[in-house]
Amino acid sequence: MQIKHLLGIENLSKEEIETIIDTAKPFKDIFTRSVKKVPALTGKTVVNLFFENSTRTRTSFELAAKRLGADVINFSASTSSVSKGETVSDTAKTIEAMTSDIIVMRHSQSGAASLLAKNVKSSVINAGDGMHEHPTQALLDMFTILEKKGKIEGLNVVILGDILHSRVARSNIYGLLKLGANVTLCGPPTLVPNFSDMNVTVEYNLKNALKDADVINILRIQKERMEYSYFPSIREYTNLFGLTEDKLKYAKKDLLIMHPGPMNRNIEIGNSVADCPLSVINEQVTNGVAVRMAILYLVSGSSVNIANNDINE
């Protein structure tokens, strides 16, 4: 399978999602090698075009591209001509004129990646657009669940927290439903939007949501996107919806605990819970590199045949 762009999970088929996840597996295997590089993108140029602050996602894409042998350009909007009034499309076309092959973009406006894809010849990967989607995060989350649980179909997955402002939540909902999971959204009523057109369950009581959960994916409270208060206080939010050791007593013993990061420790997740054996938060970061390697490989149209073990040492 070759895809030109990765703009979201909503328009991907189940088969396309599975292909990306399957492609990531051999790339993760090379992490154990002494030389953690393969020549799949040698001669290609990847541009990280980030209009929002990011550490995890930008660094993960940069590492993924370099491990595939690509040249990487990191673009900072604050020091570019965008700050002088240049449009995003013109900035991207200028970068493309420098022979970029793949543009990875994060932007505060929903739909920005799709708009860019219509105006450039390079492949475009959405690294998060407003409150719309964050497809690579959802793919690495699904990769992690499959790696730890052996399946996704039939699992009960709880997405907890600030769902209203979360592009991660939306991408996960689309992907998990397509792969057959049962999805429950949990949080304050003000932060759980109406998903009546989707086959999800809504629960406002965390203890009830935890009872049958196989996986819980905890979302950060996005204060920077909140124009007004959505709950009385941080203390009250933590008391009701923070995942603490006391609340884990209501969960299965093999509950998988996830968080896309960055974490607000002792707000949405207790310190001891974040670091407990059930937590796979650091493994998500590792898996993110493998999944992003797979996506870069697929959109690049590389001739390196991983099915024939061309990436093996």
C-alpha positions in Angstrom: 0.0 0.0 0.0 1.2 3.5 -0.8 -0.6 6.6 0.4 0.1 10.2 -0.8 -0.9 12.0 2.5 -1.9 11.2 6.0 -4.4 13.8 7.0 -6.6 11.9 9.5 -7.9 8.6 10.7 -11.6 9.3 9.7 -11.0 8.7 6.0 -8.7 5.6 6.4 -10.1 2.1 6.0 -9.6 -0.6 8.6 -7.2 -2.3 6.1 -5.2 0.9 5.7 -4.9 1.3 9.5 -3.8 -2.3 9.9 -1.2 -1.9 7.1 0.4 1.1 8.8 0.5 -0.8 12.1 1.9 -3.9 10.5 4.5 -1.8 8.7 5.7 -0.3 12.0 6.5 -3.7 13.5 9.8 -4.4 11.6 10.9 -0.8 12.1 10.6 -1.3 15.8 12.7 -4.4 15.6 15.7 -2.4 14.4 15.7 -0.4 17.7 17.6 -3.4 19.2 20.4 -3.2 16.6 23.7 -1.5 17.2 23.1 0.7 14.1 19.5 1.9 14.3 19.2 3.1 10.7 17.9 1.9 7.4 18.3 3.5 4.0 14.6 3.7 3.0 14.5 7.5 2.7 18.1 8.2 1.6 18.0 11.3 -0.7 14.6 12.4 0.5 14.0 15.6 2.5 11.5 15.8 5.3 10.4 19.2 6.6 8.9 19.6 10.1 6.6 22.6 9.6 5.3 23.3 13.2 3.2 26.4 13.9 2.5 25.2 17.4 4.9 24.3 20.2 5.8 20.7 20.3 8.6 18.6 21.8 7.4 15.0 21.7 5.8 14.9 18.2 8.4 17.0 16.4 11.4 15.2 18.0 9.7 11.8 17.2 9.3 12.7 13.6 12.8 14.1 13.4 14.3 10.9 14.8 12.0 8.7 12.6 13.1 10.5 9.5 16.8 10.4 10.4 16.7 6.7 11.2 15.3 6.2 7.6 18.2 8.2 6.2 16.3 11.3 5.2 17.6 14.9 5.4 15.5 16.9 8.0 14.7 20.5 8.1 13.0 21.9 11.3 10.9 25.0 10.6 10.0 27.4 13.4 7.0 29.6 12.6 8.1 32.3 15.1 11.3 33.1 13.2 9.8 32.7 9.7 8.1 35.0 7.2 4.7 33.8 8.6 5.3 36.2 11.4 5.5 39.0 8.7 2.1 38.0 7.2 3.1 35.3 4.7 0.4 32.6 4.2 1.0 29.0 5.2 0.6 27.9 1.6 3.2 30.3 0.3 5.6 29.3 3.1 5.1 25.7 2.2 5.6 26.3 -1.5 8.8 28.2 -0.7 10.0 25.2 1.3 8.9 22.8 -1.4 11.0 24.8 -3.9 14.0 23.7 -1.9 13.1 20.1 -3.0 11.2 18.9 0.0 9.5 15.5 -0.4 7.4 15.2 2.8 6.0 18.0 4.9 5.0 17.2 8.5 2.7 20.0 9.7 1.2 20.9 13.1 -1.1 23.9 13.2 -3.6 25.5 15.6 -6.3 25.7 13.0 -8.5 22.6 12.2 -8.2 21.6 8.5 -4.8 23.3 8.0 -3.1 20.1 6.9 -5.9 19.3 4.4 -5.7 22.8 2.9 -1.9 22.5 2.6 -2.2 19.1 0.8 -4.3 20.7 -1.9 -1.7 23.4 -2.6 1.7 21.5 -2.6 3.1 18.5 -4.5 4.9 17.1 -1.5 3.3 14.5 0.7 1.7 16.0 3.8 1.4 14.4 7.2 -0.9 15.9 9.8 1.0 16.2 13.1 -2.1 17.7 14.8 -4.5 20.4 13.5 -6.5 22.4 16.0 -9.2 20.3 17.6 -9.6 18.1 14.5 -7.2 15.2 14.4 -3.8 13.9 15.5 -3.6 10.7 13.4 -0.1 9.6 14.2 -0.8 9.7 17.9 -3.8 7.5 17.5 -1.9 5.0 15.3 0.9 4.7 17.9 -1.8 4.3 20.6 -3.4 1.5 18.7 0.0 -0.1 18.0 0.7 -0.1 21.7 -2.6 -1.6 22.6 -2.2 -4.4 20.0 1.4 -5.0 21.2 0.3 -5.3 24.9 -3.1 -6.9 24.5 -2.7 -9.0 21.4 -5.9 -7.6 19.9 -8.1 -4.6 19.7 -11.4 -6.1 18.6 -13.7 -6.5 21.5 -11.6 -4.6 24.0 -13.3 -2.0 26.2 -11.3 1.3 25.9 -12.0 4.3 28.0 -10.9 7.7 26.9 -10.8 10.0 30.0 -10.6 13.7 30.4 -10.7 16.8 28.2 -12.3 15.2 25.1 -13.9 18.4 23.9 -10.6 20.0 23.0 -8.7 16.8 22.1 -7.6 16.0 18.6 -6.1 12.8 20.0 -9.5 11.7 21.3 -11.1 12.2 17.9 -8.5 10.2 16.0 -8.5 7.4 18.6 -12.3 7.2 18.4 -12.3 6.8 14.6 -9.5 4.2 14.7 -10.6 2.1 17.6 -14.2 1.8 16.3 -12.9 0.7 12.9 -10.8 -2.0 14.6 -13.7 -3.3 16.6 -13.1 -1.8 20.1 -15.9 -0.7 22.4 -15.2 3.0 23.3 -16.4 4.8 26.4 -15.9 8.5 26.9 -15.5 9.7 30.5 -15.2 13.2 31.9 -17.2 16.2 33.1 -20.3 16.8 31.0 -18.8 20.1 29.9 -15.8 18.4 28.4 -17.5 15.4 26.8 -19.1 16.6 23.5 -22.1 14.9 21.9 -21.0 12.0 19.8 -24.5 10.6 19.3 -23.7 9.9 15.6 -20.9 7.5 16.7 -21.2 4.2 18.4 -19.6 5.3 21.7 -20.8 5.1 25.3 -20.6 8.2 27.6 -20.0 7.8 31.3 -19.7 10.7 33.8 -18.6 8.5 36.7 -15.0 7.3 36.5 -15.5 4.4 38.9 -18.3 3.0 36.7 -16.2 3.5 33.6 -13.2 1.6 35.1 -15.2 -1.6 36.0 -15.0 -3.2 32.6 -12.1 -1.3 31.1 -9.3 -3.1 29.4 -7.5 0.1 28.4 -7.7 3.7 29.7 -6.3 6.5 27.7 -6.0 9.7 29.8 -6.0 13.1 28.2 -4.4 16.3 29.3 -6.5 19.2 30.5 -5.8 21.7 27.7 -6.0 25.0 29.6 -4.5 26.8 26.6 -7.6 26.0 24.6 -10.2 26.9 27.3 -11.7 30.3 26.9 -13.6 29.9 30.2 -13.8 27.5 33.1 -15.3 24.1 32.3 -15.2 22.9 35.9 -15.2 24.6 39.3 -11.6 23.9 40.2 -8.5 21.7 39.5 -8.9 20.1 42.9 -12.5 19.1 42.1 -11.5 17.7 38.7 -8.8 15.6 40.2 -11.1 14.3 42.9 -13.7 13.2 40.4 -11.7 12.4 37.3 -8.0 12.1 38.2 -6.8 8.5 37.9 -5.3 7.8 41.4 -4.3 4.6 43.2 -7.6 4.7 45.1 -9.6 4.6 41.9 -7.6 1.8 40.4 -9.2 -0.5 43.0 -12.3 -0.4 40.8 -10.4 -1.5 37.7 -9.2 -4.8 36.3 -5.8 -6.0 37.5 -4.4 -6.0 34.0 -5.7 -2.5 33.0 -3.5 -0.8 30.4 -2.8 2.8 31.4 -1.9 5.2 28.6 -1.4 9.0 28.2 -0.3 10.8 25.0 1.7 13.4 27.0 2.7 15.8 28.2 1.2 14.8 31.6 -0.2 17.1 34.3 0.9 14.9 37.1 -1.4 14.7 40.2 -4.1 16.4 38.2 -5.4 14.0 35.5 -3.1 11.2 36.6 -1.5 10.4 40.0 2.3 10.4 40.3 2.4 6.8 41.4 -0.1 5.7 38.7 1.9 7.3 35.9 4.9 5.2 37.0 3.2 2.0 38.0 3.7 -1.4 36.2 0.4 -1.0 34.4 1.5 2.2 32.7 2.9 2.1 29.2 3.4 5.8 28.7 7.1 5.6 28.0 6.5 2.7 25.6 4.1 4.9 23.7 6.9 7.3 23.1 9.2 4.5 21.7 6.4 3.1 19.6 5.7 6.6 18.2 9.1 6.6 16.5 8.4 3.2 14.9 4.9 4.2 13.7 6.1 7.5 12.3 8.9 5.6 10.5 6.2 3.4 8.9 4.2 6.4 7.8 7.1 8.3 6.3 8.1 5.1 4.5 4.6 4.6 3.1 4.0 8.1 1.9 7.5 8.3 0.4 7.0 5.4 -2.0 10.3 3.9 -1.0 11.6 1.0 -3.1 13.2 -0.6 0.0 11.2 -3.8 0.4 10.7 -4.5 4.1 8.6 -7.5 3.3 11.7 -9.1 1.9 13.8 -8.1 4.9 15.8 -5.4 3.1 15.9 -3.5 6.3 17.6 -6.4 8.2 21.2 -6.2 9.3 
